[in-house]
Amino acid sequence: MEFDVLVVGAGPAGLAAAIRLKQLSPDTSVCVVEKGSEVGAHILSGAVIEPRALDELIPDWRDDPPGLTTPAADDSFMFLTETRAFKLPTPRQMNNHGNYVVSLGNVCRWLGARAEALGVEIYPGFAASETIIEDGVVKGIVAGVMGITREGEQGPNYQAGMELRARYTLFGEGCRGSLTKKLEALYGLREGVQPQTYALGIKELWEIPKERHTPGKVWHSVGWPLSSDTYGGAWVYMLGENLLSIGFVVGLDYPNTWLSPFDEMQRFKTHPEVRKMLEGGKRIAYGARALNEGGLQSIPRLAFPGGVLIGDGAGFLNVPKIKGTHTAMKSGMLAAEAAAAALAQAAPPPVLSAYPEALRASWVWEELTAVRNIRPGFAKWGFYGGMVNAALDTYLFRGKAPWTMAHHADHSATRSANNSRRIPYPKPDGKLTFDRLSSVFLSNTNHEEDQPPHLVLKNPAAWKTVNWDVYRAPESRYCPAGVYEAVGVEEGQPRLVINAQNCVHCKTCDIKDPSQNIDWQTPEGAGGPNYIGGM
């Protein structure tokens, strides 16, 4: 099948790009492929959105908003100790006046309906497994391969993949996309830029008693239970009539190999201030995903022959704001504008160089430039030094410091087991705190069992000599879904078991593995989590 423009990923960036293309050029053929079972199935976010890009794309959206959209109201920024909570002045970037607490999955479903009404073709359940490259130019992707057995053979339900070809392909795969990774290597897109740095966000959705619910409540915290050498924080957002989104974010440059982000999240909920918000409630959903946190200095080269990178896959998250939906959408819109202008020419150029040029001239670049030194300050000086640096950068330099700080690769920060302090985590009580497997059950994760593993060790022998001998299997702790298990330890013959069917597609293993030995690949289409509408 051939199109003018192909979009990989039905996230905010991809759908915004598709809509903008049809607004500018109704006759342009646009196709969006999405690996989730439906639009929004793999979308996980807090989420408080800044409506700036949405206002530009669909000015009258408030007349028919996505479901569960709630205006942000009460705004708190807290510092936690183990037993107490202290309210801090809300940083300028975290002021949520005029923003909205939303289900980002619902926002994407709503955008998807808008796109289809304009004539965009959307194919959910189609995993893009391969990029078509001819004479150095991206010509599209292969999607929808199904029925390959675990042994790599064609099974009884085999279905060949479809070649979806286009003049331009927009890659909006989200954080650590499998095709994006290969494109960055093939075209050298990361040459001359800082390493990307990441965080893992873990989220639960609760139904709480209406008398405890404050619609639009936005509550953030830093401090306990994380130590001062680990970047992270938490949120509580209240939306709808009785829904509460609670989440915990840990920077993946944490040094302690014994740390478990999942267990830190569970421990966080036992804080008196948090517990009282959850009392009488019921957990109804769970999920996790990695976030790009490198900001301006980690953005790769965005355009290459036949394609561009858009959205979180390129890394437009504004870390101090804790927001990236508006910047991701704007990147997709700018890419669409560049593609529409190029297609209007008699001989469209192979590289959409107008896209990165427009991005650098946009409010996205201005916004990320102003906060570029805040996240690396925490990596360099720890929590307290990072807070001081953030205050100076925000209020004294106002984002215009005459320097740009550097990042380091997250996996390189991990210390050996012998040089790390063990962390005793309490057992889950099944009411407020939970284990991994019961959590994964709530994510509705499912994979076809007889398919090639999508989590692969590049060098299987390195697991014992590196991951076990040096770090004591950190993948069994940083994975929020119980995918990795070290077995045979008591017999003195440790080996790794990979439960790929549990994978919620967060990509943390691909990022945090000490020797970069784990490769996350695209599984069969529609596999993975199926987050419900409130996520």
Secondary structure as the mmCIF struct_conf table of DSSP 4:
data_model
#
loop_
_struct_conf.conf_type_id
_struct_conf.id
_struct_conf.beg_label_comp_id
_struct_conf.beg_label_asym_id
_struct_conf.beg_label_seq_id
_struct_conf.end_label_comp_id
_struct_conf.end_label_asym_id
_struct_conf.end_label_seq_id
STRN STRN1 GLU A 2 VAL A 8
BEND BEND1 GLY A 11 GLY A 11
HELX_RH_AL_P HELX_RH_AL_P1 PRO A 12 LEU A 24
TURN_TY1_P TURN_TY1_P1 PRO A 26 ASP A 27
BEND BEND2 THR A 28 THR A 28
STRN STRN2 VAL A 30 GLU A 34
BEND BEND3 LYS A 35 GLU A 38
TURN_TY1_P TURN_TY1_P2 VAL A 39 HIS A 42
STRN STRN3 VAL A 48 ILE A 49
TURN_TY1_P TURN_TY1_P3 PRO A 51 PRO A 51
HELX_RH_AL_P HELX_RH_AL_P2 ARG A 52 LEU A 57
TURN_TY1_P TURN_TY1_P4 PRO A 59 ASP A 60
HELX_RH_3T_P HELX_RH_3T_P1 TRP A 61 ASP A 63
BEND BEND4 ASP A 64 ASP A 64
HELX_LH_PP_P HELX_LH_PP_P1 PRO A 65 PRO A 66
TURN_TY1_P TURN_TY1_P5 GLY A 67 LEU A 68
STRN STRN4 THR A 70 PRO A 71
STRN STRN5 ASP A 75 LEU A 80
BEND BEND5 GLU A 82 THR A 83
STRN STRN6 ALA A 85 LYS A 87
HELX_LH_PP_P HELX_LH_PP_P2 PRO A 89 PRO A 91
HELX_RH_3T_P HELX_RH_3T_P2 ARG A 92 MET A 94
TURN_TY1_P TURN_TY1_P6 HIS A 97 GLY A 98
STRN STRN7 TYR A 100 VAL A 101
HELX_RH_AL_P HELX_RH_AL_P3 LEU A 104 ALA A 117
TURN_TY1_P TURN_TY1_P7 LEU A 118 GLY A 119
STRN STRN8 GLU A 121 PRO A 124
TURN_TY1_P TURN_TY1_P8 GLY A 125 GLY A 125
STRN STRN9 ALA A 128 GLU A 134
TURN_TY1_P TURN_TY1_P9 ASP A 135 GLY A 136
STRN STRN10 VAL A 137 ALA A 143
STRN STRN11 MET A 146 ILE A 148
TURN_TY1_P TURN_TY1_P10 ARG A 150 GLU A 151
BEND BEND6 GLY A 152 GLU A 153
STRN STRN12 GLN A 154 GLN A 159
STRN STRN13 MET A 162 PHE A 171
TURN_TY1_P TURN_TY1_P11 CYS A 175 ARG A 176
HELX_RH_AL_P HELX_RH_AL_P4 SER A 178 TYR A 187
TURN_TY1_P TURN_TY1_P12 GLY A 188 GLY A 192
BEND BEND7 VAL A 193 VAL A 193
HELX_LH_PP_P HELX_LH_PP_P3 GLN A 194 GLN A 196
STRN STRN14 TYR A 198 GLU A 207
HELX_RH_3T_P HELX_RH_3T_P3 LYS A 210 ARG A 212
TURN_TY1_P TURN_TY1_P13 PRO A 215 GLY A 216
STRN STRN15 VAL A 218 GLY A 223
TURN_TY1_P TURN_TY1_P14 TRP A 224 PRO A 225
BEND BEND8 LEU A 226 LEU A 226
TURN_TY1_P TURN_TY1_P15 SER A 228 ASP A 229
BEND BEND9 THR A 230 THR A 230
STRN STRN16 GLY A 232 LEU A 239
TURN_TY1_P TURN_TY1_P16 GLY A 240 ASN A 242
STRN STRN17 LEU A 243 GLY A 251
TURN_TY1_P TURN_TY1_P17 LEU A 252 ASP A 253
TURN_TY1_P TURN_TY1_P18 THR A 257 TRP A 258
HELX_RH_AL_P HELX_RH_AL_P5 PRO A 261 PHE A 268
TURN_TY1_P TURN_TY1_P19 LYS A 269 THR A 270
BEND BEND10 HIS A 271 HIS A 271
HELX_RH_AL_P HELX_RH_AL_P6 PRO A 272 LEU A 278
TURN_TY1_P TURN_TY1_P20 GLU A 279 GLY A 280
STRN STRN18 LYS A 282 ASN A 292
HELX_RH_3T_P HELX_RH_3T_P4 GLY A 295 SER A 298
STRN STRN19 ALA A 303 PHE A 304
TURN_TY1_P TURN_TY1_P21 PRO A 305 GLY A 306
STRN STRN20 GLY A 307 LEU A 309
HELX_RH_3T_P HELX_RH_3T_P5 GLY A 311 GLY A 313
TURN_TY1_P TURN_TY1_P22 ALA A 314 ALA A 314
STRN STRN21 ASN A 318 ASN A 318
TURN_TY1_P TURN_TY1_P23 VAL A 319 ILE A 322
STRN STRN22 LYS A 323 LYS A 323
HELX_RH_AL_P HELX_RH_AL_P7 THR A 325 LEU A 343
TURN_TY1_P TURN_TY1_P24 ALA A 344 ALA A 344
BEND BEND11 GLN A 345 ALA A 347
BEND BEND12 PRO A 350 VAL A 351
TURN_TY1_P TURN_TY1_P25 SER A 353 SER A 353
HELX_RH_AL_P HELX_RH_AL_P8 ALA A 354 ARG A 360
TURN_TY1_P TURN_TY1_P26 ALA A 361 ALA A 361
BEND BEND13 SER A 362 SER A 362
HELX_RH_AL_P HELX_RH_AL_P9 TRP A 363 ALA A 370
TURN_TY1_P TURN_TY1_P27 VAL A 371 ASN A 373
HELX_RH_AL_P HELX_RH_AL_P10 ILE A 374 ALA A 391
HELX_RH_PI_P HELX_RH_PI_P1 LEU A 392 LEU A 396
BEND BEND14 PHE A 397 PHE A 397
TURN_TY1_P TURN_TY1_P28 ARG A 398 GLY A 399
BEND BEND15 PRO A 402 PRO A 402
HELX_RH_3T_P HELX_RH_3T_P6 ASP A 410 ALA A 413
HELX_LH_PP_P HELX_LH_PP_P4 THR A 414 SER A 416
HELX_RH_3T_P HELX_RH_3T_P7 ALA A 417 ASN A 419
BEND BEND16 SER A 420 SER A 420
HELX_LH_PP_P HELX_LH_PP_P5 TYR A 425 PRO A 428
BEND BEND17 GLY A 430 THR A 433
HELX_RH_AL_P HELX_RH_AL_P11 ARG A 436 LEU A 442
TURN_TY1_P TURN_TY1_P29 SER A 443 ASN A 444
STRN STRN23 ASN A 446 ASN A 446
BEND BEND18 GLU A 449 GLN A 451
BEND BEND19 HIS A 454 HIS A 454
STRN STRN24 LEU A 455 LEU A 457
BEND BEND20 LYS A 458 ASN A 459
TURN_TY1_P TURN_TY1_P30 PRO A 460 ALA A 461
HELX_RH_AL_P HELX_RH_AL_P12 ALA A 462 ALA A 462
HELX_RH_PI_P HELX_RH_PI_P2 TRP A 463 TRP A 468
TURN_TY1_P TURN_TY1_P31 ASP A 469 TYR A 471
BEND BEND21 ARG A 472 ARG A 472
TURN_TY1_P TURN_TY1_P32 PRO A 474 PRO A 474
HELX_RH_AL_P HELX_RH_AL_P13 GLU A 475 TYR A 478
TURN_TY1_P TURN_TY1_P33 PRO A 480 ALA A 481
STRN STRN25 TYR A 484 VAL A 487
BEND BEND22 GLY A 488 GLY A 488
TURN_TY1_P TURN_TY1_P34 VAL A 489 GLY A 492
STRN STRN26 ARG A 495 ILE A 498
HELX_RH_3T_P HELX_RH_3T_P8 ALA A 500 ASN A 502
BEND BEND23 HIS A 505 HIS A 505
HELX_RH_AL_P HELX_RH_AL_P14 THR A 508 LYS A 512
TURN_TY1_P TURN_TY1_P35 PRO A 514 SER A 515
BEND BEND24 GLN A 516 GLN A 516
STRN STRN27 ILE A 518 TRP A 520
BEND BEND25 GLU A 524 GLU A 524
TURN_TY1_P TURN_TY1_P36 GLY A 525 ALA A 526
STRN STRN28 GLY A 528 GLY A 528
TURN_TY1_P TURN_TY1_P37 GLY A 533 GLY A 534
#
